[in-house]
Amino acid sequence: MEEYTFLENDFEFVGDKIDITVDEIEPARPAWKDILTRFCKNKGAVIGLCCIVIIVLLAIFVPVFSPYEYDAIDTAKANIKPNAEHLFGTDAYGRDLFVRCWQGARISLFVAVVAVLIDVFIGMIYGLVSGFFGGKLDALLQRFQELMNSIPTLVILTLLLTVMKSSLFTVIVALMFTEWIAMSRITRAQVLKVKEDEYILASRTLGASNSRLIFKEILPNIYGQLIIMAMMTVPNAIFYEAYLAFVGLGLAVPQASLGTLINEGFNSILVYPYMMIIPAVILAVLMLSFNLFGDGLRDALDPTMKER
């Protein structure tokens, strides 16, 4: 058996150093500071946000201040490899790929913004109404949603192209038919989760109207999930537009998007691989950045992450 020797200061009363009769209250801290702190701790999310900002700035300012136009043809400079004058080289028509890539990134980002707006104004309202009122209205709205979701988006776009010209507006219209469905499902699920909570029942008992319950009580308590879903929609919309452009159902020539540039570069990938690799890398970085940013935003807006 080992012997233990206790010293005089091994045991001390807590009250000798701290006044245990006084409660210490931590200073109040705004919720946005907690969100910002948790977000900044996620290095991947911060890097993703920085990449998004850089790409957005390049997409805005390069086509404006560059001496070359994205659609200017100069056959004397056709198929020039990347150099000091043409950083990304030129295509088969002598058009500067540096300007065309960032013009294409601008189009892809515009499509992404439109997709988010569609989610917010259609999917969110649809899900709020369906989840809050329930009953026969909910069943009717869900059957219509299932019907729309059963039609492939590519089929919708092909049908649209029979009556409309291939353009950015056509792609946006195609997005309006299906991209809101995922947001409406998430919104409905969140509404069903919180609409029977005590604070909702208390507001209803006090005479709150349905519109107040939806927009003042329910929506502020589920906005975190909606923001996360909106951010996750961005890379999906960018990829969707690029895919349509790659298969020849996107923008019309000479308009440029990342998808059309990849499609054009694919035709000469064995001879001039840079024509496809450069826009493909920009597209990959853009999608990865939005995914990292969305993951970081999800963790920052999740209250349970505060205790981890």
C-alpha positions as CSV (number, residue, x, y, z in Angstrom):
1,M,0.0,0.0,0.0
2,E,1.3,3.4,-1.0
3,E,1.3,6.1,1.7
4,Y,-0.1,9.5,0.8
5,T,1.1,12.7,2.5
6,F,-1.3,15.7,2.6
7,L,0.0,19.2,2.8
8,E,-1.7,22.1,4.5
9,N,-2.8,23.8,1.2
10,D,-4.1,20.6,-0.4
11,F,-7.6,21.4,0.6
12,E,-9.0,25.0,0.4
13,F,-12.4,26.4,0.7
14,V,-13.7,27.9,-2.6
15,G,-15.1,30.8,-0.8
16,D,-11.5,31.8,0.3
17,K,-10.7,32.9,-3.3
18,I,-14.1,33.4,-4.9
19,D,-17.2,34.9,-3.4
20,I,-19.6,32.0,-4.0
21,T,-22.6,34.0,-2.8
22,V,-22.5,36.2,-5.9
23,D,-23.6,34.8,-9.3
24,E,-21.4,35.7,-12.2
25,I,-23.3,36.4,-15.4
26,E,-21.4,36.4,-18.7
27,P,-21.9,39.6,-20.7
28,A,-24.6,39.4,-23.4
29,R,-23.3,38.6,-26.8
30,P,-25.2,39.2,-30.1
31,A,-26.2,36.1,-32.0
32,W,-24.4,37.3,-35.1
33,K,-21.1,37.5,-33.3
34,D,-21.5,33.8,-32.3
35,I,-22.3,32.9,-35.9
36,L,-19.3,34.9,-37.2
37,T,-17.0,33.3,-34.7
38,R,-18.0,29.8,-35.6
39,F,-17.8,30.6,-39.3
40,C,-14.3,32.0,-39.0
41,K,-13.1,28.9,-37.2
42,N,-14.0,26.8,-40.2
43,K,-10.9,27.4,-42.4
44,G,-12.4,25.6,-45.4
45,A,-15.5,27.9,-45.3
46,V,-13.2,31.0,-45.1
47,I,-11.1,29.8,-48.0
48,G,-14.3,29.1,-50.0
49,L,-15.6,32.6,-49.3
50,C,-12.3,34.2,-50.3
51,C,-12.3,32.2,-53.6
52,I,-15.9,33.3,-54.3
53,V,-15.1,36.9,-53.7
54,I,-12.1,36.8,-56.0
55,I,-14.0,35.1,-58.8
56,V,-16.9,37.5,-58.5
57,L,-14.5,40.5,-58.7
58,L,-12.7,39.1,-61.7
59,A,-16.0,38.3,-63.4
60,I,-17.2,41.9,-62.8
61,F,-14.1,43.9,-63.7
62,V,-12.1,41.9,-66.2
63,P,-14.7,42.2,-69.1
64,V,-15.0,45.9,-68.3
65,F,-11.3,46.9,-68.2
66,S,-9.8,44.4,-70.6
67,P,-8.6,45.8,-74.0
68,Y,-10.2,42.7,-75.6
69,E,-13.9,42.0,-76.2
70,Y,-15.2,38.5,-75.4
71,D,-16.8,38.2,-78.8
72,A,-14.2,40.0,-80.9
73,I,-12.9,37.8,-83.7
74,D,-9.3,38.1,-84.9
75,T,-8.2,35.0,-87.0
76,A,-4.7,36.2,-87.1
77,K,-4.3,35.4,-83.4
78,A,-6.2,32.1,-83.6
79,N,-5.0,29.2,-81.3
80,I,-2.3,31.2,-79.4
81,K,-1.2,29.4,-76.3
82,P,-1.2,31.2,-72.9
83,N,1.4,34.0,-72.8
84,A,2.0,37.4,-71.3
85,E,-0.4,39.2,-73.7
86,H,-3.1,36.5,-73.6
87,L,-3.0,35.0,-70.2
88,F,-5.3,32.1,-71.1
89,G,-4.5,32.0,-74.8
90,T,-6.9,32.4,-77.6
91,D,-9.5,30.1,-79.2
92,A,-9.9,29.0,-82.8
93,Y,-11.4,32.4,-83.8
94,G,-8.7,34.5,-82.1
95,R,-10.9,35.5,-79.2
96,D,-9.1,36.2,-75.9
97,L,-9.9,33.3,-73.5
98,F,-9.0,35.3,-70.4
99,V,-11.9,37.7,-71.1
100,R,-14.2,34.9,-72.3
101,C,-13.6,32.8,-69.2
102,W,-14.5,35.6,-66.8
103,Q,-17.4,36.7,-69.0
104,G,-18.5,33.0,-68.7
105,A,-18.1,33.1,-65.0
106,R,-20.3,36.2,-64.9
107,I,-23.0,34.3,-66.7
108,S,-22.7,31.3,-64.5
109,L,-22.9,33.5,-61.3
110,F,-25.9,35.3,-62.7
111,V,-27.7,32.0,-63.3
112,A,-26.8,31.0,-59.7
113,V,-28.2,34.3,-58.3
114,V,-31.4,33.8,-60.3
115,A,-31.7,30.2,-59.0
116,V,-31.4,31.4,-55.4
117,L,-34.1,34.1,-56.0
118,I,-36.4,31.4,-57.5
119,D,-35.8,29.3,-54.4
120,V,-36.6,32.1,-52.1
121,F,-39.7,33.6,-53.8
122,I,-41.3,30.3,-55.0
123,G,-40.0,27.4,-53.0
124,M,-40.1,29.1,-49.6
125,I,-43.6,30.6,-50.0
126,Y,-44.9,27.3,-51.4
127,G,-43.4,25.3,-48.5
128,L,-44.6,27.8,-45.9
129,V,-48.2,27.7,-47.1
130,S,-48.2,23.9,-47.6
131,G,-46.7,23.1,-44.2
132,F,-48.7,25.7,-42.2
133,F,-52.2,25.1,-43.4
134,G,-51.9,21.3,-44.0
135,G,-55.0,19.2,-44.7
136,K,-56.4,19.1,-48.2
137,L,-54.5,22.1,-49.3
138,D,-51.2,20.5,-48.3
139,A,-52.2,17.2,-50.1
140,L,-53.1,19.1,-53.2
141,L,-49.9,21.1,-53.3
142,Q,-47.7,18.0,-52.6
143,R,-49.3,16.1,-55.5
144,F,-48.6,19.0,-57.8
145,Q,-45.1,19.2,-56.6
146,E,-44.6,15.5,-57.2
147,L,-46.0,15.9,-60.7
148,M,-43.5,18.7,-61.5
149,N,-40.7,16.7,-60.0
150,S,-41.5,13.6,-62.1
151,I,-40.8,15.5,-65.3
152,P,-37.0,15.6,-66.1
153,T,-35.6,19.1,-66.4
154,L,-33.9,18.2,-69.6
155,V,-37.2,17.3,-71.1
156,I,-38.7,20.6,-70.0
157,L,-35.8,22.5,-71.6
158,T,-36.1,20.5,-74.8
159,L,-39.8,21.3,-75.0
160,L,-39.1,25.0,-74.3
161,L,-36.5,25.1,-77.1
162,T,-39.3,24.0,-79.5
163,V,-41.1,27.3,-78.9
164,M,-38.2,29.5,-77.7
165,K,-34.7,30.3,-78.9
166,S,-31.6,29.0,-77.2
167,S,-30.7,31.7,-74.8
168,L,-30.0,32.6,-71.1
169,F,-33.7,33.4,-70.6
170,T,-34.7,29.9,-71.8
171,V,-32.3,28.4,-69.2
172,I,-33.7,30.6,-66.5
173,V,-37.3,29.6,-67.4
174,A,-36.3,25.9,-67.2
175,L,-34.8,26.5,-63.8
176,M,-38.1,28.1,-62.7
177,F,-40.0,24.8,-63.3
178,T,-38.0,22.5,-61.0
179,E,-35.3,24.3,-58.9
180,W,-37.8,25.5,-56.3
181,I,-38.9,21.9,-55.4
182,A,-36.0,21.1,-53.0
183,M,-36.5,24.4,-51.2
184,S,-40.2,23.9,-50.8
185,R,-39.6,20.4,-49.3
186,I,-37.1,21.7,-46.7
187,T,-39.4,24.6,-45.8
188,R,-42.4,22.4,-45.4
189,A,-40.5,20.0,-43.2
190,Q,-39.2,22.8,-41.0
191,V,-42.7,24.4,-40.7
192,L,-44.2,21.0,-39.7
193,K,-41.5,20.7,-37.0
194,V,-42.1,24.1,-35.3
195,K,-45.7,25.0,-35.9
196,E,-46.9,23.0,-32.9
197,D,-44.3,24.5,-30.5
198,E,-45.5,26.3,-27.4
199,Y,-44.6,29.8,-28.6
200,I,-46.7,29.3,-31.7
201,L,-49.7,28.1,-29.7
202,A,-49.2,31.0,-27.3
203,S,-49.3,33.5,-30.2
204,R,-52.3,31.8,-31.7
205,T,-54.1,32.0,-28.3
206,L,-53.4,35.7,-28.1
207,G,-55.1,36.2,-31.4
208,A,-52.2,36.4,-33.9
209,S,-53.2,36.2,-37.5
210,N,-52.0,33.4,-39.9
211,S,-49.7,35.9,-41.8
212,R,-48.1,37.0,-38.5
213,L,-47.6,33.4,-37.4
214,I,-46.0,32.5,-40.7
215,F,-43.7,35.6,-41.2
216,K,-43.1,36.8,-37.6
217,E,-43.0,33.6,-35.6
218,I,-42.2,30.6,-37.8
219,L,-40.0,32.1,-40.5
220,P,-37.4,33.7,-38.2
221,N,-36.9,30.4,-36.5
222,I,-36.3,28.4,-39.6
223,Y,-34.3,30.9,-41.7
224,G,-31.0,29.2,-41.0
225,Q,-32.0,26.0,-42.8
226,L,-33.4,28.0,-45.7
227,I,-30.2,30.0,-46.1
228,I,-28.2,26.8,-46.1
229,M,-30.4,25.3,-48.7
230,A,-30.2,28.4,-50.9
231,M,-26.4,28.3,-50.7
232,M,-26.4,24.6,-51.7
233,T,-28.6,25.5,-54.7
234,V,-25.9,27.7,-56.2
235,P,-23.4,25.1,-57.2
236,N,-26.3,22.9,-58.5
237,A,-27.5,25.7,-60.7
238,I,-24.0,26.5,-62.0
239,F,-23.4,22.8,-62.9
240,Y,-26.9,22.6,-64.5
241,E,-26.2,25.6,-66.7
242,A,-22.7,24.2,-67.6
243,Y,-24.2,20.8,-68.4
244,L,-26.8,22.3,-70.7
245,A,-24.2,24.4,-72.5
246,F,-21.9,21.4,-72.8
247,V,-24.6,19.3,-74.6
248,G,-25.5,22.3,-76.8
249,L,-28.7,23.4,-75.1
250,G,-27.4,26.5,-73.4
251,L,-26.4,29.9,-74.6
252,A,-26.3,30.8,-78.3
253,V,-23.0,31.8,-80.0
254,P,-21.1,34.1,-79.5
255,Q,-22.3,34.4,-75.9
256,A,-19.9,32.7,-73.5
257,S,-20.4,30.7,-70.3
258,L,-18.2,28.3,-68.6
259,G,-20.2,25.4,-70.0
260,T,-20.0,26.7,-73.6
261,L,-16.2,27.3,-73.2
262,I,-15.7,23.7,-72.0
263,N,-17.8,22.5,-74.9
264,E,-15.7,24.5,-77.4
265,G,-12.5,23.4,-75.8
266,F,-13.5,19.7,-75.8
267,N,-13.5,19.7,-79.6
268,S,-9.8,20.4,-79.7
269,I,-8.7,18.9,-76.3
270,L,-6.0,16.7,-77.9
271,V,-4.3,19.7,-79.7
272,Y,-5.1,22.6,-77.4
273,P,-5.9,21.2,-74.0
274,Y,-5.8,24.6,-72.3
275,M,-9.0,25.6,-74.0
276,M,-10.9,23.1,-72.0
277,I,-8.8,22.7,-68.8
278,I,-8.8,26.4,-67.8
279,P,-12.6,27.0,-67.8
280,A,-13.1,23.5,-66.3
281,V,-10.8,24.5,-63.4
282,I,-12.6,27.8,-62.9
283,L,-15.9,25.9,-62.8
284,A,-14.6,23.3,-60.4
285,V,-13.1,25.9,-58.0
286,L,-16.4,27.9,-58.1
287,M,-18.6,24.9,-57.3
288,L,-16.2,23.7,-54.6
289,S,-16.0,27.1,-53.0
290,F,-19.8,27.4,-52.8
291,N,-20.0,23.9,-51.3
292,L,-17.3,24.8,-48.6
293,F,-19.1,28.1,-47.9
294,G,-22.4,26.4,-47.6
295,D,-21.0,23.8,-45.2
296,G,-19.4,26.5,-43.1
297,L,-22.6,28.5,-43.0
298,R,-24.6,25.4,-42.0
299,D,-22.3,24.8,-39.0
300,A,-22.3,28.5,-38.1
301,L,-26.1,28.8,-38.1
302,D,-26.6,25.5,-36.2
303,P,-27.1,26.4,-32.5
304,T,-25.9,23.0,-31.4
305,M,-22.4,23.8,-32.7
306,K,-22.0,26.4,-30.0
307,E,-21.6,23.7,-27.4
308,R,-19.0,21.7,-29.4
